[in-house]
Amino acid sequence: MSKVKKSNAGLNAMLEVSDPVSQIKLMEEIQDLVEDLGWEYQRMSSSGRATYRELCLTLGWEFEWEDGE
């Protein structure tokens, strides 16, 4: 299993962006990536699904999960 080194570089970059238009573009990019990740939902482990759901809810997305989720 590979280990991922966590970095706050992306978060720091987002906090340094003072231009509202750039902030919106960055948020849209993040939302697009999360949306693309949703295509892999069925292949995710149960903990991966839980994290994905939490991320979606953090983004303010509301939708119904399939029964048994």
MDTraj code that builds the backbone (N, CA, C; nanometers):
import mdtraj as md
import numpy as np

residues = "MET SER LYS VAL LYS LYS SER ASN ALA GLY LEU ASN ALA MET LEU GLU VAL SER ASP PRO VAL SER GLN ILE LYS LEU MET GLU GLU ILE GLN ASP LEU VAL GLU ASP LEU GLY TRP GLU TYR GLN ARG MET SER SER SER GLY ARG ALA THR TYR ARG GLU LEU CYS LEU THR LEU GLY TRP GLU PHE GLU TRP GLU ASP GLY GLU".split()
xyz = np.array([
    [0.0849, -0.1181, 0.0000],
    [0.0000, 0.0000, 0.0000],
    [0.0890, 0.1239, 0.0000],
    [0.0612, 0.2159, -0.0881],
    [0.1421, 0.3371, -0.0952],
    [0.0911, 0.4397, 0.0049],
    [0.1836, 0.5200, 0.0508],
    [0.1480, 0.6252, 0.1450],
    [0.1482, 0.7583, 0.0719],
    [0.0529, 0.8406, 0.1059],
    [0.0426, 0.9730, 0.0461],
    [0.0882, 1.0739, 0.1490],
    [0.1807, 1.1572, 0.1088],
    [0.2271, 1.2625, 0.1984],
    [0.1273, 1.3771, 0.1915],
    [0.0690, 1.4081, 0.3039],
    [-0.0296, 1.5158, 0.3081],
    [0.0418, 1.6499, 0.3058],
    [-0.0162, 1.7414, 0.2347],
    [0.0391, 1.8752, 0.2238],
    [-0.0754, 1.9743, 0.2236],
    [-0.0507, 2.0867, 0.2797],
    [-0.1509, 2.1929, 0.2793],
    [-0.1271, 2.2902, 0.1654],
    [-0.0446, 2.2505, 0.0676],
    [-0.0104, 2.3408, -0.0425],
    [-0.1348, 2.3876, -0.1165],
    [-0.2268, 2.2958, -0.1478],
    [-0.3479, 2.3337, -0.2186],
    [-0.4355, 2.4258, -0.1361],
    [-0.4488, 2.3949, -0.0081],
    [-0.5284, 2.4798, 0.0807],
    [-0.4632, 2.6161, 0.0951],
    [-0.3314, 2.6165, 0.1112],
    [-0.2610, 2.7443, 0.1233],
    [-0.2764, 2.8267, -0.0035],
    [-0.2706, 2.7607, -0.1199],
    [-0.2889, 2.8321, -0.2462],
    [-0.4282, 2.8926, -0.2528],
    [-0.5271, 2.8186, -0.2060],
    [-0.6643, 2.8681, -0.2090],
    [-0.6802, 2.9886, -0.1164],
    [-0.6163, 2.9828, 0.0001],
    [-0.6265, 3.0931, 0.0944],
    [-0.5536, 3.2171, 0.0451],
    [-0.4496, 3.1967, -0.0360],
    [-0.3723, 3.3091, -0.0877],
    [-0.4410, 3.3779, -0.2050],
    [-0.5378, 3.3117, -0.2648],
    [-0.6091, 3.3706, -0.3786],
    [-0.7085, 3.4722, -0.3237],
    [-0.6787, 3.5977, -0.3496],
    [-0.7667, 3.7021, -0.2961],
    [-0.8708, 3.7474, -0.3983],
    [-0.8479, 3.7137, -0.5234],
    [-0.9397, 3.7522, -0.6295],
    [-1.0623, 3.6611, -0.6257],
    [-1.1808, 3.7160, -0.6042],
    [-1.3017, 3.6324, -0.5962],
    [-1.3247, 3.5473, -0.7202],
    [-1.2917, 3.5979, -0.8375],
    [-1.3109, 3.5212, -0.9603],
    [-1.2194, 3.3987, -0.9598],
    [-1.0956, 3.4153, -0.9157],
    [-1.0018, 3.3028, -0.9077],
    [-1.0465, 3.2013, -0.8040],
    [-1.1021, 3.2479, -0.6935],
    [-1.1530, 3.1578, -0.5902],
    [-1.2683, 3.0741, -0.6456],
    [-1.3551, 3.1363, -0.7213],
    [-1.4689, 3.0648, -0.7800],
    [-1.4187, 2.9598, -0.8787],
    [-1.3221, 2.9956, -0.9616],
    [-1.2667, 2.9010, -1.0583],
    [-1.2026, 2.7820, -0.9879],
    [-1.1304, 2.8078, -0.8785],
    [-1.0670, 2.7006, -0.8028],
    [-1.1730, 2.6093, -0.7408],
    [-1.2791, 2.6674, -0.6857],
    [-1.3872, 2.5878, -0.6275],
    [-1.4561, 2.5040, -0.7341],
    [-1.4768, 2.5601, -0.8519],
    [-1.5394, 2.4859, -0.9614],
    [-1.4513, 2.3684, -1.0045],
    [-1.3199, 2.3897, -1.0043],
    [-1.2274, 2.2817, -1.0394],
    [-1.2359, 2.1684, -0.9377],
    [-1.2419, 2.2049, -0.8104],
    [-1.2542, 2.1040, -0.7043],
    [-1.3862, 2.0284, -0.7188],
    [-1.4942, 2.0999, -0.7435],
    [-1.6245, 2.0358, -0.7596],
    [-1.6247, 1.9418, -0.8794],
    [-1.5606, 1.9815, -0.9889],
    [-1.5524, 1.8943, -1.1063],
    [-1.4768, 1.7657, -1.0743],
    [-1.3682, 1.7773, -0.9987],
    [-1.2896, 1.6593, -0.9622],
    [-1.3706, 1.5648, -0.8731],
    [-1.4435, 1.6204, -0.7779],
    [-1.5257, 1.5370, -0.6896],
    [-1.6370, 1.4707, -0.7696],
    [-1.6954, 1.5451, -0.8623],
    [-1.8005, 1.4880, -0.9463],
    [-1.7461, 1.3724, -1.0302],
    [-1.6277, 1.3886, -1.0862],
    [-1.5648, 1.2804, -1.1630],
    [-1.5376, 1.1592, -1.0752],
    [-1.4981, 1.1837, -0.9522],
    [-1.4715, 1.0742, -0.8592],
    [-1.5974, 0.9922, -0.8325],
    [-1.7125, 1.0544, -0.8421],
    [-1.8389, 0.9851, -0.8192],
    [-1.8612, 0.8680, -0.9138],
    [-1.7980, 0.8703, -1.0314],
    [-1.8112, 0.7591, -1.1252],
    [-1.7486, 0.6322, -1.0698],
    [-1.6609, 0.6458, -0.9722],
    [-1.5935, 0.5302, -0.9132],
    [-1.6586, 0.4870, -0.7810],
    [-1.7726, 0.5464, -0.7494],
    [-1.8372, 0.5220, -0.6199],
    [-1.8605, 0.3731, -0.5931],
    [-1.9103, 0.3006, -0.6919],
    [-1.9409, 0.1584, -0.6719],
    [-1.8161, 0.0755, -0.6444],
    [-1.7024, 0.1220, -0.6889],
    [-1.5766, 0.0491, -0.6671],
    [-1.5087, 0.0847, -0.5360],
    [-1.5569, 0.1878, -0.4697],
    [-1.4936, 0.2337, -0.3465],
    [-1.5208, 0.1385, -0.2309],
    [-1.4269, 0.1381, -0.1373],
    [-1.4484, 0.0633, -0.0139],
    [-1.5553, 0.1356, 0.0679],
    [-1.6029, 0.0722, 0.1720],
    [-1.7058, 0.1370, 0.2543],
    [-1.6521, 0.2651, 0.3176],
    [-1.5259, 0.2656, 0.3585],
    [-1.4698, 0.3877, 0.4170],
    [-1.4492, 0.4946, 0.3091],
    [-1.4159, 0.4526, 0.1876],
    [-1.4036, 0.5472, 0.0767],
    [-1.5367, 0.6109, 0.0437],
    [-1.6424, 0.5291, 0.0466],
    [-1.7771, 0.5820, 0.0210],
    [-1.8185, 0.6809, 0.1291],
    [-1.7861, 0.6482, 0.2531],
    [-1.8208, 0.7383, 0.3633],
    [-1.7486, 0.8722, 0.3479],
    [-1.6222, 0.8665, 0.3111],
    [-1.5454, 0.9890, 0.2909],
    [-1.5988, 1.0680, 0.1732],
    [-1.6352, 0.9980, 0.0657],
    [-1.6915, 1.0649, -0.0516],
    [-1.8227, 1.1341, -0.0154],
    [-1.9100, 1.0650, 0.0585],
    [-2.0373, 1.1254, 0.1002],
    [-2.0119, 1.2496, 0.1857],
    [-1.9168, 1.2404, 0.2782],
    [-1.8848, 1.3539, 0.3655],
    [-1.8332, 1.4716, 0.2822],
    [-1.7500, 1.4428, 0.1846],
    [-1.6982, 1.5478, 0.0975],
    [-1.8108, 1.6142, 0.0196],
    [-1.9010, 1.5350, -0.0348],
    [-2.0151, 1.5903, -0.1094],
    [-2.1017, 1.6781, -0.0204],
    [-2.1279, 1.6319, 0.0999],
    [-2.2105, 1.7115, 0.1919],
    [-2.1383, 1.8390, 0.2328],
    [-2.0066, 1.8339, 0.2462],
    [-1.9276, 1.9526, 0.2783],
    [-1.9372, 2.0552, 0.1665],
    [-1.9469, 2.0058, 0.0426],
    [-1.9634, 2.0955, -0.0724],
    [-2.1062, 2.1477, -0.0842],
    [-2.1942, 2.0986, 0.0006],
    [-2.3330, 2.1457, -0.0005],
    [-2.4212, 2.0724, -0.0991],
    [-2.3739, 1.9584, -0.1472],
    [-2.4515, 1.8802, -0.2424],
    [-2.5522, 1.7957, -0.1678],
    [-2.6766, 1.8009, -0.2103],
    [-2.7819, 1.7204, -0.1497],
    [-2.8393, 1.6265, -0.2536],
    [-2.8398, 1.4990, -0.2243],
    [-2.9016, 1.4003, -0.3096],
    [-2.9256, 1.2751, -0.2284],
    [-3.0038, 1.1860, -0.2805],
    [-3.0379, 1.0639, -0.2078],
    [-2.9373, 0.9550, -0.2396],
    [-2.8955, 0.8832, -0.1348],
    [-2.8041, 0.7716, -0.1514],
    [-2.8881, 0.6460, -0.1758],
    [-2.8316, 0.5524, -0.2473],
    [-2.9021, 0.4280, -0.2727],
    [-2.9260, 0.3551, -0.1413],
    [-3.0319, 0.2751, -0.1367],
    [-3.0614, 0.1978, -0.0162],
    [-2.9428, 0.1083, 0.0161],
    [-2.9160, 0.0923, 0.1440],
    [-2.8056, 0.0075, 0.1872],
    [-2.6723, 0.0798, 0.1900],
    [-2.6741, 0.2078, 0.1646],
    [-2.5493, 0.2848, 0.1648],
    [-2.5233, 0.3381, 0.3025],
])
top = md.Topology()
chain = top.add_chain()
for i, resn in enumerate(residues, 1):
    res = top.add_residue(resn, chain, resSeq=i)
    for name in ("N", "CA", "C"):
        top.add_atom(name, md.element.get_by_symbol(name[0]), res)
traj = md.Trajectory(xyz[None], top)
